[in-house]
C-alpha cells in the first residue's frame, strides 16, 4: 500500500481509535496522542487498587442498531464478545412490580406487540397510542429534522398524543437514558432519531447487547494492538496545549512536555471543551470555538456495588419513577463478589453528593424495587462521576455541532459531539471517526503538503 503520509490524531477514545484504524488501513502513518495515562476515553477502565476488580468508566448499553460499533468489533476480532440479551427486559415500578418488555419475532412493527402486552402499568389506549409516536418519529427524523430540532422532545410527544402516563411510563426514562438530559430540555430531533433507529426499526435493531468483558477489553486494547501492528504509534500522558499553524494549515501540535508533533494531516478527536480551548488559539477557528462553547454539558454517575451473593436475576433492568434509570448485573467471576452497576443519567445535581450518600441512595432504590437486595450484604462500592459526559442535546443545538472539516485545510474533527446525525453515544463516536478519516483521505493529494 502506498504511503499516504503522516497523520496525528489527538484523543484515543472511540472516535480517535476508529479514525486511526481507518487511516492506517488506507496507508497513513498514524500517531495517537492521549492526554490521560491510559487510552479509551469514557470507556477506559477504572477502579481496582484495593477493590475487587477494575470496571468500565461508566456502564454502557449497546443495541443492534449500532452498526458502526459492531463493525469496529468485527474489525478488531471481538464481535463474538458482544452477546445479545435473551428474554424480556424488565421495567420495574414500585413496589417491585415487573413489566416485561419483550421483542417478538414478527416483522416490524409487529415485533413490538409482545412489548405492548408487557407494559401493563399503562392502560390499553395509552399503549396502542404509542404507535403514533413511532410513525411520527420515522417521518420526522427523515423529512423534517431541522423542524424537529427546534422543538423539545416533551412538546413533540404531547403534539403526537402522548399523555402524561405514556411519557412517565416509558418515554421519559428511555429519553433520559439515551440522551442524558430530561425530555422537556431535549431536542425532539435527537429523540425521534433514537426511536426511529431502535425501538421502531427492526427486531435486530432493538436487541440489547452486553459485552462478555470490560469494554476496554472488547474495543480499546484490540484496537490499539491493531494500530501498532499497522505501524502506528500511541503516546499517552500527552496533553496538547498549542496548535502551530500558518493561518491556512496546521503545521504541528505541541504537548505540555514541550514536544512538537508534525504531520501532513491532523484529526482532533478530543472532547468539545478541549476543542474549544484549542480553537480559541487560531483566528480561523474562532467560529468553531464559539460553536463548541455553546454546546453545554451533562453528567453521568455510575455506582458499582459488590455484594456477597447474586440477587438480580436479569442482565439489566429499567427502573420507573426512580433517580436510577438502569441497573446491570455482571456475571460473577471465580473468587470475586457479585457486582451490580447503577446508572444515573442527567446527574448534574448529584455530582457533588458524597460517595457514601450516593451509595446509600442507590442501595435504597434497589431494595425498594427488588426486595431480594435487602438480604444481600454489601462488600464494596465505587462511585464514578463524569461531569462532562456528553453535550446537552437541547432544541436548536444541532446547528452548533460541526462536521469533520474545519477552516484549516488539513485539520479534521471527530467525536460523539460532532454532526453525525446521532446523539452523543458510543455509536456516534465510532461513526465520527470513520467520517473524519474518509473525508481526510479523500481530499485532493495536492492539498496535503509533504512534511520533511
C-alpha positions in Angstrom: 0.0 0.0 0.0 1.3 3.5 -0.9 2.5 5.7 2.0 -0.1 8.5 2.2 1.9 10.4 4.7 1.8 11.1 8.5 -1.3 11.9 10.5 -1.5 12.9 14.1 -4.8 12.1 16.0 -5.4 13.9 19.2 -7.5 11.8 21.5 -7.6 8.0 21.9 -11.2 7.5 22.7 -13.5 5.5 20.4 -13.6 8.3 17.8 -9.8 8.6 17.7 -9.2 4.9 17.7 -11.7 4.3 14.9 -10.1 7.1 12.8 -6.7 5.6 13.5 -7.7 2.2 12.3 -9.4 3.6 9.1 -6.4 5.8 8.2 -3.9 3.0 8.9 -5.9 0.8 6.6 -5.7 3.4 3.9 -1.9 3.7 4.1 -1.4 6.6 6.5 1.3 6.5 9.2 -0.6 7.2 12.4 0.4 8.8 15.7 -2.2 8.8 18.5 -1.8 11.3 21.3 -3.8 10.7 24.5 -3.9 13.2 27.4 -4.6 10.6 30.1 -2.3 7.9 31.3 -4.4 5.3 29.5 -6.5 5.4 26.3 -10.2 4.7 26.0 -11.9 8.0 26.8 -15.2 7.4 28.5 -14.9 3.6 28.2 -11.4 3.3 29.9 -11.1 1.0 32.8 -11.1 2.4 36.4 -11.1 1.1 39.9 -9.0 -1.7 41.5 -6.3 -0.7 44.0 -7.9 -2.4 46.9 -11.3 -3.0 45.2 -12.4 -6.4 44.0 -11.8 -5.7 40.3 -11.5 -3.0 37.6 -14.7 -1.7 35.9 -15.6 0.4 32.9 -15.7 4.2 33.4 -19.4 4.1 33.3 -21.8 1.3 32.3 -22.8 1.3 28.6 -25.6 -0.5 26.8 -25.4 -1.2 23.1 -28.2 -2.0 20.6 -28.3 -3.9 17.4 -28.7 -0.6 15.5 -25.1 0.3 16.5 -23.9 -0.6 13.1 -20.6 1.3 13.2 -19.8 0.0 16.7 -20.5 -3.6 15.6 -18.3 -3.1 12.5 -15.5 -1.9 14.8 -15.8 -5.1 16.9 -15.6 -7.2 13.7 -12.6 -5.2 12.6 -10.7 -5.9 15.8 -11.9 -9.5 16.1 -14.2 -9.2 19.2 -17.7 -9.3 17.7 -18.4 -12.6 19.4 -17.8 -11.0 22.8 -20.9 -8.8 22.4 -23.8 -11.0 23.4 -27.5 -10.4 22.7 -29.6 -10.2 25.8 -32.1 -13.1 25.7 -35.6 -12.9 27.0 -37.6 -9.8 28.2 -36.1 -6.6 29.6 -38.0 -5.8 32.8 -39.2 -2.4 33.6 -39.7 -2.3 37.4 -42.1 0.1 39.2 -42.7 0.4 42.9 -43.4 -1.7 44.8 -41.5 -4.3 42.9 -43.9 -4.7 40.0 -42.3 -6.2 36.9 -43.4 -5.1 33.4 -41.5 -7.2 30.8 -40.5 -5.5 27.6 -40.3 -8.4 25.2 -39.5 -8.1 21.4 -41.3 -10.5 19.2 -40.1 -12.5 16.2 -42.5 -10.9 13.7 -41.6 -8.2 11.1 -41.6 -4.5 12.2 -43.8 -3.1 13.6 -45.4 -6.4 14.7 -42.3 -7.3 16.7 -43.4 -4.7 19.3 -46.8 -6.4 20.1 -45.3 -8.5 22.9 -43.7 -5.4 24.4 -47.0 -3.6 24.4 -48.6 -6.6 26.2 -45.9 -6.5 28.9 -46.2 -2.8 29.7 -49.3 -3.4 31.8 -48.7 -0.4 34.0 -50.1 1.6 31.1 -53.7 1.3 30.0 -54.5 -0.2 26.6 -55.4 3.1 24.9 -52.1 4.5 26.0 -50.2 1.5 24.7 -51.9 1.5 21.4 -51.4 5.2 21.0 -47.6 4.8 21.2 -47.6 3.6 17.6 -48.5 7.2 16.7 -45.2 8.4 18.2 -43.3 5.7 16.3 -44.8 6.8 12.9 -44.1 10.4 13.7 -40.5 9.6 14.6 -39.9 7.7 11.4 -41.3 10.5 9.2 -39.9 13.4 11.2 -36.4 12.1 11.5 -36.2 11.6 7.8 -38.2 14.5 6.3 -38.2 17.4 8.8 -35.1 17.0 11.1 -34.4 20.8 11.2 -38.0 21.5 12.2 -37.8 18.8 14.9 -34.6 20.3 16.3 -36.5 23.5 17.2 -38.9 21.6 19.4 -38.4 19.9 22.8 -38.9 16.2 22.8 -41.6 16.6 25.5 -43.6 19.1 23.4 -43.2 16.9 20.4 -44.6 13.9 22.3 -47.6 15.9 23.5 -48.2 17.1 20.0 -48.5 13.5 18.9 -50.9 12.4 21.5 -48.6 11.1 24.2 -50.1 11.9 27.5 -48.6 12.1 30.9 -49.0 8.3 31.5 -47.0 7.2 28.4 -44.4 9.9 29.0 -43.7 8.9 32.6 -44.2 5.2 32.0 -41.7 4.8 29.1 -40.7 7.8 27.0 -39.1 9.9 29.8 -37.0 7.1 31.3 -35.9 6.0 27.8 -35.1 9.5 26.7 -33.1 10.4 29.8 -31.1 7.2 29.5 -30.3 7.7 25.8 -29.9 11.5 25.6 -28.6 12.2 29.1 -31.0 15.1 29.5 -34.7 15.3 30.5 -37.1 15.3 27.6 -38.5 18.7 28.4 -35.0 20.0 27.8 -34.0 17.7 24.9 -34.2 18.1 21.1 -37.1 16.3 19.5 -34.8 15.6 16.6 -32.5 13.5 18.7 -35.3 11.7 20.5 -37.0 10.9 17.2 -33.7 9.6 15.9 -33.5 7.2 18.9 -37.0 5.9 18.3 -36.6 5.7 14.5 -33.3 3.7 14.6 -34.0 1.4 17.5 -37.5 0.9 19.0 -39.4 1.4 15.8 -36.9 -0.2 13.4 -36.5 -4.0 13.2 -36.1 -6.7 15.8 -32.4 -6.9 15.3 -32.0 -3.1 15.8 -33.7 -3.0 19.2 -31.9 -6.1 20.5 -29.7 -5.1 23.5 -26.0 -6.2 23.5 -23.7 -6.6 26.5 -20.0 -7.4 26.5 -18.6 -10.5 28.0 -15.7 -8.5 29.4 -14.9 -4.8 30.0 -15.4 -2.5 27.0 -11.7 -1.8 27.3 -11.0 -5.4 26.5 -13.6 -5.5 23.7 -12.7 -2.3 21.9 -9.7 -0.4 23.3 -7.0 -2.9 23.7 -7.5 -4.8 20.5 -7.8 -1.5 18.6 -4.5 -0.3 20.0 -2.9 -3.6 19.1 -4.1 -3.4 15.6 -3.0 0.2 15.2 0.5 -0.8 16.4 0.6 -3.9 14.1 -0.1 -1.5 11.2 2.8 0.7 12.1 1.0 3.2 14.3 2.4 4.9 17.4 0.4 5.6 20.6 1.6 8.1 23.2 -0.2 8.6 26.5 0.1 11.4 29.0 0.4 13.8 26.1 -1.9 16.8 26.6 -2.0 19.0 23.5 -1.6 22.7 24.7 -0.9 24.5 21.4 -1.7 24.4 17.7 1.0 25.7 15.4 -0.3 26.9 12.1 0.3 29.4 9.3 -3.3 30.7 9.1 -4.3 28.2 6.4 -2.9 24.9 7.5 -2.0 23.2 10.8 1.8 22.6 10.9 2.2 20.8 14.3 0.7 20.3 17.7 2.7 21.0 20.9 2.2 18.9 24.1 2.6 20.0 27.7 6.1 18.4 27.9 7.3 20.7 25.0 7.3 18.1 22.3 6.3 19.2 18.8 4.4 16.7 16.6 4.4 17.4 12.9 2.3 15.7 10.2 0.7 16.2 6.8 -2.8 16.0 8.4 -4.4 16.1 11.8 -7.6 14.7 13.4 -8.8 16.4 16.6 -10.7 13.7 18.3 -10.8 15.5 21.7 -14.0 16.4 23.6 -15.8 19.6 22.6 -14.5 21.6 25.6 -10.9 20.7 24.7 -11.6 21.6 21.1 -13.0 25.0 22.2 -9.8 25.7 24.2 -7.5 24.8 21.3 -9.7 26.5 18.6 -9.5 29.7 20.6 -5.8 30.0 19.7 -6.5 30.2 16.0 -8.3 33.1 14.4 -9.5 30.9 11.5 -11.1 28.5 14.1 -12.8 31.3 16.1 -16.4 30.3 14.9 -15.6 26.6 15.8 -14.6 27.6 19.3 -17.9 29.6 19.7 -19.9 26.6 18.5 -18.3 24.3 21.0 -18.7 26.7 23.8 -22.5 26.8 23.2 -22.9 23.0 23.4 -23.0 22.8 27.2 -22.6 19.5 29.1 -24.5 16.9 31.1 -23.1 14.5 33.6 -23.4 10.8 34.4 -22.9 9.0 37.7 -22.3 5.2 37.9 -22.4 3.4 41.2 -20.9 -0.1 41.3 -21.8 -2.1 44.3 -20.3 -5.5 45.1 -22.5 -8.0 47.1 -21.8 -11.3 48.9 -24.3 -13.0 46.6 -26.1 -12.7 43.3 -29.6 -11.4 43.7 -30.5 -9.7 40.4 -31.8 -12.4 38.0 -31.7 -10.2 34.9 -28.7 -8.9 32.9 -30.2 -5.4 33.2 -33.5 -3.8 34.2 -35.0 -0.3 33.7 -36.4 1.4 36.8 -39.6 3.6 36.6 -40.2 6.6 38.8 -36.7 6.4 40.2 -33.5 8.5 40.0 -31.8 5.4 38.7 -32.5 4.6 35.0 -30.8 1.3 34.6 -29.4 -1.5 36.8 -26.9 -4.0 35.4 -25.9 -7.4 36.9 -22.5 -8.6 36.0 -21.6 -12.3 35.7 -19.8 -13.4 38.9 -16.2 -14.4 38.3 -14.4 -17.1 40.4 -13.3 -15.7 43.7 -15.0 -12.3 43.2 -18.2 -11.0 44.8 -21.2 -10.2 42.7 -21.4 -6.7 41.1 -24.4 -4.5 40.3 -24.0 -1.2 38.3 -26.5 1.6 38.8 -26.6 4.3 36.2 -27.9 7.8 36.8 -28.0 10.0 33.7 -28.6 13.7 33.6 -26.9 13.7 37.1 -25.8 17.3 37.5 -27.5 17.8 40.8 -25.9 14.6 42.2 -22.3 15.1 41.1 -21.5 17.0 44.3 -23.0 14.4 46.6 -20.5 12.4 48.8 -19.9 8.9 47.6 -21.4 7.5 50.8 -24.7 9.3 50.2 -24.8 8.2 46.5 -24.2 4.5 47.5 -26.9 4.7 50.2 -29.4 6.2 47.8 -28.7 3.5 45.2 -29.0 0.7 47.8 -32.3 2.1 49.0 -33.7 2.3 45.4 -32.5 -1.3 44.7 -34.2 -2.6 47.8 -37.4 -0.6 47.0 -37.6 -2.2 43.5 -36.0 -5.6 44.2 -36.8 -7.0 47.7 -34.1 -9.7 47.2 -31.5 -7.0 47.5 -32.3 -6.4 51.2 -30.8 -9.8 52.2 -27.5 -9.3 50.4 -24.6 -7.8 52.2 -22.5 -5.1 50.6 -18.8 -5.9 50.2 -17.5 -2.8 48.5 -18.6 0.1 46.3 -17.2 2.5 43.7 -18.7 5.8 42.5 -17.6 7.0 39.1 -18.5 10.6 38.3 -18.2 12.0 34.7 -19.4 15.7 35.0 -18.6 16.4 31.3 -20.0 13.1 30.0 -21.9 14.4 27.0 -23.1 17.6 25.3 -26.6 18.8 26.0 -28.7 18.0 23.0 -31.2 20.9 23.6 -33.5 22.2 20.9 -31.5 24.1 18.3 -28.2 22.6 19.5 -27.6 20.5 16.4 -26.7 23.6 14.4 -23.7 24.1 16.8 -22.4 20.6 16.1 -19.7 20.9 13.4 -18.9 18.4 10.7 -15.5 16.8 10.2 -14.0 19.6 8.1 -12.5 22.8 9.6 -11.3 26.2 8.4 -7.7 24.7 8.4 -7.5 22.6 5.3 -5.6 19.7 6.9 -7.4 19.6 10.3 -10.5 17.4 10.8 -12.8 16.8 13.8 -14.1 13.6 15.3 -16.1 12.9 18.5 -19.7 11.9 19.5 -20.4 15.7 19.8 -19.9 16.4 16.1 -22.6 16.3 13.4 -23.2 12.6 12.9 -27.0 12.8 13.0 -26.9 10.8 16.2 -27.0 11.6 20.0 -23.7 11.6 21.9 -23.3 7.8 22.2 -20.7 5.2 21.5 -22.2 4.7 18.1 -21.9 8.5 17.4 -18.3 8.4 18.5 -17.3 5.5 16.2 -19.3 6.9 13.3 -17.5 10.2 13.6 -14.1 8.5 13.5 -15.0 6.9 10.2 -16.5 10.1 8.8 -13.4 12.2 9.6 -10.9 9.6 8.3 -12.7 9.1 5.0 -13.0 12.9 4.4 -9.3 13.4 5.2 -8.2 10.5 2.9 -10.4 11.7 0.0 -9.1 15.3 -0.2 -7.0 16.1 -3.3 -3.4 14.9 -2.9 -2.1 18.3 -4.0 -3.7 20.0 -1.0 -1.7 17.9 1.5 1.8 19.3 1.7 4.6 16.9 2.5 6.4 17.2 5.9 10.1 16.7 5.6 
